[in-house]
Amino acid sequence: MTDWIAIAAAADCPPGTSLERVVCDRVVALANVEGTWHAIDGLCPHQGGPLGKGSLCGTLLTCPWHGWQFDVTTGKHRISPTVRQPKIEVRQQDGQVWVRFPDGAATPNAEPPA
């Protein structure tokens, strides 16, 4: 069974920005690309930098520590196509942004969006 988990108010992440949330012991980088939500694993594979605290330019999210860049729509590294951040399913409902992990990680207060 997979559950949707509310991770942020939509207003917390306006278009053109990203943010970091820790959910079920995982770091999530949430990005708002012109009103379309994207979520990827939030730990940069280079040295564990906080991707969600980086800068978003179009669909490109730049790690604030060492500048590694990832396309939030695919999770792919900008230069090396073999380096990829796992994507996390995301949607907005009733002013909240929800994620669903592929392995079904859940919390007791998770409620799937209708």
Beta strands, then each sheet from edge to edge (+ up, - down):
strand 1: 5-9
strand 2: 17-23
strand 3: 26-33
strand 4: 36-41
strand 5: 55-57
strand 6: 60-62
strand 7: 69-71
strand 8: 87-93
strand 9: 96-100
sheet 1: 1+ 9- 8+ 4- 3+ 2-
sheet 2: 5+ 6- 7+
end
